[in-house]
Amino acid sequence: MTTDKHLKRAARELAEREEISYTAARRRLTATPEAAVSETLTPPPAAAETDQEPTPPRLYPIARAVCAAECDGTAHPGALCRPWQPEDSKHIRYEVRRAAKLPNGRAGELCERFEPPAPGYSGGSFFAREATWLLALVYAMLTDQHPELRPGRAELRAAVEADDQAAVDAVMEPLDRAAARLLTKVPDRWWGEVKPLLDAYADFVETDDRDVLTWQEADERHDVGRLVDKWRRAWTESRNHNGYMEAPGVLWLAPKGWLDDLLVEQHGGHGDGARVRLTDGRPAIVYAAEWNEAGAPVAYRIRELEPGRHGNIGKLVPSLTSDELVPRDQVAGKLNDVA
C-alpha cells in the first residue's frame, strides 16, 4: 500500500514535469523495477525540515542601566547584562572616550594627536589620515587573534571615568605596542609579512560563522566587516583619474609613525623625524623605532643626513639611499642643528 501511494505521487510529478497524461506517466514508471520507484521524488515534510533550525531565534530584553563589572544578572532578572561602553560615560571629554573605543575610535584619536599639519591641510596629511582605517583593522586583528591584548573592561572604565587620557593610554599600551611591533616602514617586510597577515585575516572575517551572542558583538562584527571591505577595495584595481587601472592602496607607513610617537611619549626615546647624532659622529634622522615587549625603543631605523645640493645648500637633508638599523646605544643624542 505504501509503495502504491508513492507510485501515484511519482506518477503525478512525472506527468506534471514531462507534460504528459497521468496514465502515460504511470505506465512509464511501472515499466521500471519497483525498487526504483519505491522512494518518493519529493521528500516528506519531516525530511525537508531537517536542515532548518529546530527553533526560531529568540529575543531577550537587555538591562536598561549599565551593569557593574561584577554583575551576575541577579540585579535584573529576565534581562541580559548591558556591559559598559566608553560612550556610556557622557560627562567625560570626547577625546578620552574616543581613545578608549576599539577599533575605530582609538585609531582616529591617534591620527588626530600625532599626524602633523601639512601645507594646505591643517589637520595633517590627507593621505595619512586616510590610513586611519588600516590601524583600526590592525587593532581588530590583534584583539581577535590575541584576546589577552584587549584591555580589561573594569580597568578601562576606571581610566575613562577619571577623565584621564594618560591612564587610558596606559591601559591600551599592550595593544599599542603589539601594533607598533607588527607594523613597519620597510617595504620588503610590509609586502612579505604584514600584508599577507592582513589578507589572511580578511579571509577569516569573510567566512566567520561564529554565533553572535550580544548586540555589542554584532556591532563589532559590523565595524570589522566594513574595515575588511575597505581593505579589499584598497587592493582592487579601478580606473583612476588618468584613465589607468590601478589599485588605490593605502599609506601603510603612517600608522607606524603614530604608534612610535605615542610610545616614545610614554617611555622616552626618539620619535619619528627626530634628528640625532650617532656615537661615531654621523648625523641622522629617525624614521622608525623597533620595540620590545616593554620599555623604550631597542633600536632605530635611521637615514643618514648629508649636505644639501639642490636648492638646500647649507642644510643637512636625509639621504635617499641610506637605510640602517642601529641599536639604541649607538645613538648619542639629539642633533643640535637647524633643519
VOFISE-229229 format. One line per field, with one value per residue (C-alpha): residue number from 1; x negated, y negated, z negated; residue in three letters. Coordinates in nm, 3 decimals. Each point is the difference from the previous one (the first is absolute). Example, Ala and Ser with C-alpha at 12.3 -4.5 7.8 and 13.67 -1.06 7.14 Angstrom:
! residues 2
seq	c(1,2)
xx	c(-1.230,-0.137)
yy	c(0.450,-0.344)
zz	c(-0.780,0.066)
type	c(ALA,SER)
This chain:
! residues 339
seq	c(1,2,3,4,5,6,7,8,9,10,11,12,13,14,15,16,17,18,19,20,21,22,23,24,25,26,27,28,29,30,31,32,33,34,35,36,37,38,39,40,41,42,43,44,45,46,47,48,49,50,51,52,53,54,55,56,57,58,59,60,61,62,63,64,65,66,67,68,69,70,71,72,73,74,75,76,77,78,79,80,81,82,83,84,85,86,87,88,89,90,91,92,93,94,95,96,97,98,99,100,101,102,103,104,105,106,107,108,109,110,111,112,113,114,115,116,117,118,119,120,121,122,123,124,125,126,127,128,129,130,131,132,133,134,135,136,137,138,139,140,141,142,143,144,145,146,147,148,149,150,151,152,153,154,155,156,157,158,159,160,161,162,163,164,165,166,167,168,169,170,171,172,173,174,175,176,177,178,179,180,181,182,183,184,185,186,187,188,189,190,191,192,193,194,195,196,197,198,199,200,201,202,203,204,205,206,207,208,209,210,211,212,213,214,215,216,217,218,219,220,221,222,223,224,225,226,227,228,229,230,231,232,233,234,235,236,237,238,239,240,241,242,243,244,245,246,247,248,249,250,251,252,253,254,255,256,257,258,259,260,261,262,263,264,265,266,267,268,269,270,271,272,273,274,275,276,277,278,279,280,281,282,283,284,285,286,287,288,289,290,291,292,293,294,295,296,297,298,299,300,301,302,303,304,305,306,307,308,309,310,311,312,313,314,315,316,317,318,319,320,321,322,323,324,325,326,327,328,329,330,331,332,333,334,335,336,337,338,339)
xx	c(0.000,-0.284,-0.175,0.320,0.045,-0.356,0.053,0.308,-0.186,-0.295,0.235,0.169,-0.335,-0.133,0.316,-0.028,-0.371,0.016,0.341,0.148,0.313,0.014,0.066,-0.306,-0.213,0.122,-0.061,-0.355,-0.070,0.143,-0.230,-0.298,-0.086,0.205,-0.309,-0.063,0.340,0.042,-0.163,0.196,-0.134,0.100,-0.131,0.267,0.038,-0.189,-0.303,0.014,-0.015,-0.311,-0.226,0.194,-0.058,0.189,0.128,0.021,-0.235,0.107,0.005,-0.126,0.048,-0.315,-0.048,0.070,-0.282,-0.369,-0.099,-0.285,-0.312,0.082,0.371,0.133,0.350,0.183,0.059,0.214,0.177,0.133,-0.234,-0.350,-0.287,-0.094,-0.380,-0.156,-0.118,-0.213,0.289,0.204,-0.218,0.181,-0.170,-0.353,-0.193,0.060,-0.368,-0.035,0.305,-0.116,-0.347,0.165,0.224,-0.133,-0.074,0.102,0.008,-0.353,-0.144,0.168,-0.121,-0.365,0.021,0.145,-0.276,-0.308,0.059,-0.182,0.158,-0.098,0.013,0.359,0.122,0.018,0.106,-0.295,-0.078,0.314,-0.153,-0.128,0.340,0.151,-0.207,0.189,0.215,-0.315,-0.104,0.356,-0.021,-0.331,0.160,0.292,-0.228,-0.220,0.289,0.173,-0.306,-0.147,0.287,-0.249,-0.090,0.353,0.003,0.202,0.340,-0.026,-0.347,0.102,0.317,-0.193,-0.244,0.279,0.209,-0.308,-0.002,-0.370,-0.129,-0.343,0.168,0.192,-0.326,-0.159,0.283,-0.022,-0.379,-0.030,0.220,-0.175,-0.339,0.109,0.124,-0.326,-0.201,0.213,0.008,-0.307,-0.143,-0.217,0.157,-0.132,0.146,0.333,0.054,-0.155,0.136,0.254,0.226,0.034,0.105,0.271,0.110,0.039,0.196,0.230,0.067,0.080,0.243,0.184,0.054,0.053,0.308,-0.036,0.322,0.062,0.107,0.052,0.098,-0.337,-0.170,0.228,-0.102,-0.368,0.039,0.169,-0.282,-0.267,0.190,-0.006,-0.374,-0.053,0.205,-0.236,-0.299,0.135,0.073,-0.350,-0.153,0.262,-0.090,0.224,-0.031,-0.175,0.048,-0.265,0.190,-0.240,0.099,-0.175,0.068,0.046,-0.211,-0.045,-0.280,-0.106,-0.303,0.211,0.146,-0.347,-0.112,0.302,-0.063,-0.372,0.076,0.253,-0.238,-0.291,0.225,0.061,-0.347,-0.247,-0.230,0.000,0.318,0.074,-0.202,-0.239,-0.344,-0.273,-0.375,-0.143,-0.289,-0.231,0.081,0.232,0.319,0.319,0.378,0.223,0.288,0.108,-0.058,-0.028,0.173,-0.029,0.273,-0.062,-0.192,-0.163,-0.101,-0.271,-0.113,0.069,0.028,-0.193,-0.095,-0.335,0.004,-0.213,-0.061,0.264,-0.092,0.318,0.138,-0.063,-0.371,-0.112,0.258,-0.022,0.258,0.080,-0.180,0.243,-0.232,-0.071,0.200,-0.164,0.114,-0.209,0.026,0.115,-0.345,-0.149,0.211,-0.194,0.281,0.189,-0.164,-0.020,0.044,0.259,0.189)
yy	c(0.000,-0.238,0.082,-0.066,-0.338,-0.097,0.122,-0.219,-0.304,0.072,0.040,-0.334,-0.177,0.165,-0.091,-0.362,-0.019,0.171,-0.149,0.342,0.171,0.170,0.336,-0.031,-0.101,0.294,0.239,-0.132,0.041,0.350,0.110,-0.053,0.222,-0.076,-0.082,-0.299,-0.154,0.105,-0.326,-0.322,-0.268,-0.272,0.049,0.008,-0.316,0.149,0.070,-0.341,-0.174,0.177,-0.275,-0.277,-0.137,0.205,-0.317,-0.360,-0.263,-0.135,-0.363,-0.092,-0.333,-0.189,-0.185,-0.372,-0.110,0.079,0.299,0.003,0.194,0.282,0.021,0.358,-0.084,0.025,-0.377,0.014,0.338,0.088,-0.239,0.031,-0.203,-0.326,-0.030,-0.345,-0.170,-0.319,-0.194,0.068,-0.248,-0.309,-0.250,0.089,-0.189,0.131,0.062,0.219,0.207,0.032,0.115,0.286,0.117,0.290,0.031,-0.315,-0.251,0.055,0.005,-0.333,-0.152,0.094,-0.146,-0.321,-0.028,0.099,-0.086,-0.333,-0.282,-0.020,-0.293,-0.042,0.257,-0.144,0.337,0.188,0.182,0.101,0.329,0.083,-0.065,0.232,0.279,-0.025,0.299,0.209,-0.048,0.087,0.323,0.088,-0.059,0.223,0.279,-0.009,0.000,0.279,0.222,-0.092,-0.069,-0.064,-0.328,-0.135,-0.230,0.105,-0.167,-0.096,-0.155,-0.185,-0.131,-0.128,-0.183,-0.156,-0.097,-0.179,-0.208,0.084,0.055,0.108,0.271,0.120,0.014,0.204,0.254,0.020,0.024,0.379,-0.026,-0.312,0.163,0.316,-0.212,-0.199,0.322,0.136,-0.307,-0.112,-0.257,0.255,0.086,0.357,0.079,-0.165,0.189,0.324,0.029,-0.259,-0.019,0.381,0.009,-0.258,0.182,0.320,-0.181,-0.153,0.351,0.116,-0.286,0.062,0.368,-0.045,0.196,-0.028,-0.065,-0.361,0.000,-0.370,-0.313,-0.155,0.291,-0.045,-0.367,0.094,0.260,-0.261,-0.251,0.258,0.107,-0.357,-0.021,0.319,-0.150,-0.299,0.234,0.188,-0.321,-0.131,0.289,0.032,-0.166,-0.284,-0.273,-0.307,-0.362,0.046,0.289,0.273,0.312,0.020,0.092,-0.306,0.152,-0.164,-0.203,0.288,-0.187,-0.259,0.207,0.125,-0.359,-0.077,0.303,-0.077,-0.356,0.124,0.251,-0.247,-0.247,0.263,0.156,-0.246,0.038,-0.157,-0.024,-0.013,-0.279,-0.060,-0.121,0.178,0.047,0.350,0.101,0.006,-0.366,0.041,-0.210,0.191,-0.021,0.258,0.126,0.308,0.162,0.367,0.112,0.281,0.124,-0.286,-0.322,-0.244,0.083,0.263,-0.122,-0.266,-0.002,-0.305,-0.181,-0.174,-0.377,-0.153,-0.357,-0.128,-0.053,-0.104,-0.327,0.099,-0.072,-0.053,0.240,0.364,0.209,0.373,0.221,0.184,0.300,0.037,0.250,0.137,0.174,-0.111,0.114,-0.255,-0.028,-0.123,-0.317,-0.265,-0.254,-0.270,-0.194,-0.372,-0.147,-0.192,0.227)
zz	c(0.000,-0.085,0.324,0.197,-0.170,0.089,0.355,0.042,-0.130,0.229,0.296,-0.068,-0.027,0.315,0.192,-0.109,0.074,0.341,0.091,0.073,-0.125,-0.337,0.168,0.224,-0.296,-0.208,0.290,0.036,-0.369,-0.026,0.282,-0.238,-0.295,-0.310,-0.203,0.222,-0.073,-0.358,-0.121,0.034,0.232,-0.247,-0.354,-0.268,-0.211,-0.294,0.217,0.168,-0.335,-0.128,0.142,-0.171,-0.347,-0.258,-0.165,0.124,-0.145,-0.336,-0.108,-0.345,-0.180,-0.100,-0.326,0.038,-0.230,0.047,-0.211,-0.247,0.096,-0.244,0.092,0.011,0.123,-0.333,-0.008,0.315,0.021,0.342,0.184,0.138,-0.140,0.167,-0.023,-0.019,0.318,0.019,0.150,-0.315,-0.194,0.125,-0.232,0.117,0.268,0.349,0.077,-0.311,0.091,0.360,-0.108,-0.192,0.284,0.207,0.281,0.190,-0.284,-0.124,0.352,0.074,-0.325,0.064,0.349,-0.143,-0.260,0.195,0.365,0.044,0.200,0.365,0.245,0.106,-0.254,-0.350,-0.138,0.149,0.321,0.188,0.113,-0.349,-0.156,0.258,-0.160,-0.330,0.092,0.054,-0.362,-0.105,0.202,-0.168,-0.342,0.097,0.120,-0.310,-0.248,0.193,0.026,-0.341,-0.244,-0.280,0.173,-0.042,-0.305,-0.302,-0.008,-0.369,0.041,0.313,-0.161,-0.302,0.228,0.205,-0.303,-0.138,0.321,0.031,0.351,-0.128,-0.207,0.305,0.197,-0.279,0.008,0.378,0.009,0.053,0.308,0.129,-0.048,0.182,0.291,0.006,0.010,0.284,0.223,0.187,0.238,0.180,0.338,0.011,-0.340,0.078,0.326,-0.121,-0.355,-0.112,0.305,0.028,-0.367,0.063,0.316,-0.200,-0.270,0.262,0.135,-0.353,-0.063,0.326,-0.088,-0.375,-0.106,-0.377,-0.187,-0.102,-0.364,-0.080,0.188,-0.089,0.172,0.300,0.022,-0.022,0.275,0.217,-0.056,0.079,0.311,0.129,-0.067,0.199,0.284,0.004,-0.001,0.301,0.191,-0.072,0.195,0.275,0.327,0.112,0.260,-0.140,0.106,0.270,0.155,-0.116,-0.190,-0.335,-0.361,-0.226,-0.279,-0.338,-0.162,-0.224,-0.141,-0.185,-0.290,-0.095,-0.057,-0.221,-0.220,-0.029,-0.110,-0.256,-0.158,0.004,-0.180,-0.268,-0.034,0.148,0.296,0.345,0.202,0.369,0.166,-0.291,0.112,-0.195,-0.006,-0.010,-0.225,0.303,0.067,0.297,0.008,0.075,-0.010,-0.167,0.208,-0.200,-0.338,-0.086,-0.320,-0.247,-0.232,-0.245,-0.043,0.241,0.358,0.037,0.343,0.260,0.375,0.114,0.316,0.006,0.047,0.273,0.121,0.235,0.364,0.180,-0.130,-0.362,-0.024,-0.357,-0.143,-0.097,0.184,-0.017,0.247,0.224,0.024,-0.372,-0.205,-0.311,-0.317,-0.299,-0.364,-0.255,-0.160,0.328,-0.011,-0.192,-0.024,0.184,0.279,-0.072,0.344,0.194,0.236)
type	c(MET,THR,THR,ASP,LYS,HIS,LEU,LYS,ARG,ALA,ALA,ARG,GLU,LEU,ALA,GLU,ARG,GLU,GLU,ILE,SER,TYR,THR,ALA,ALA,ARG,ARG,ARG,LEU,THR,ALA,THR,PRO,GLU,ALA,ALA,VAL,SER,GLU,THR,LEU,THR,PRO,PRO,PRO,ALA,ALA,ALA,GLU,THR,ASP,GLN,GLU,PRO,THR,PRO,PRO,ARG,LEU,TYR,PRO,ILE,ALA,ARG,ALA,VAL,CYS,ALA,ALA,GLU,CYS,ASP,GLY,THR,ALA,HIS,PRO,GLY,ALA,LEU,CYS,ARG,PRO,TRP,GLN,PRO,GLU,ASP,SER,LYS,HIS,ILE,ARG,TYR,GLU,VAL,ARG,ARG,ALA,ALA,LYS,LEU,PRO,ASN,GLY,ARG,ALA,GLY,GLU,LEU,CYS,GLU,ARG,PHE,GLU,PRO,PRO,ALA,PRO,GLY,TYR,SER,GLY,GLY,SER,PHE,PHE,ALA,ARG,GLU,ALA,THR,TRP,LEU,LEU,ALA,LEU,VAL,TYR,ALA,MET,LEU,THR,ASP,GLN,HIS,PRO,GLU,LEU,ARG,PRO,GLY,ARG,ALA,GLU,LEU,ARG,ALA,ALA,VAL,GLU,ALA,ASP,ASP,GLN,ALA,ALA,VAL,ASP,ALA,VAL,MET,GLU,PRO,LEU,ASP,ARG,ALA,ALA,ALA,ARG,LEU,LEU,THR,LYS,VAL,PRO,ASP,ARG,TRP,TRP,GLY,GLU,VAL,LYS,PRO,LEU,LEU,ASP,ALA,TYR,ALA,ASP,PHE,VAL,GLU,THR,ASP,ASP,ARG,ASP,VAL,LEU,THR,TRP,GLN,GLU,ALA,ASP,GLU,ARG,HIS,ASP,VAL,GLY,ARG,LEU,VAL,ASP,LYS,TRP,ARG,ARG,ALA,TRP,THR,GLU,SER,ARG,ASN,HIS,ASN,GLY,TYR,MET,GLU,ALA,PRO,GLY,VAL,LEU,TRP,LEU,ALA,PRO,LYS,GLY,TRP,LEU,ASP,ASP,LEU,LEU,VAL,GLU,GLN,HIS,GLY,GLY,HIS,GLY,ASP,GLY,ALA,ARG,VAL,ARG,LEU,THR,ASP,GLY,ARG,PRO,ALA,ILE,VAL,TYR,ALA,ALA,GLU,TRP,ASN,GLU,ALA,GLY,ALA,PRO,VAL,ALA,TYR,ARG,ILE,ARG,GLU,LEU,GLU,PRO,GLY,ARG,HIS,GLY,ASN,ILE,GLY,LYS,LEU,VAL,PRO,SER,LEU,THR,SER,ASP,GLU,LEU,VAL,PRO,ARG,ASP,GLN,VAL,ALA,GLY,LYS,LEU,ASN,ASP,VAL,ALA)
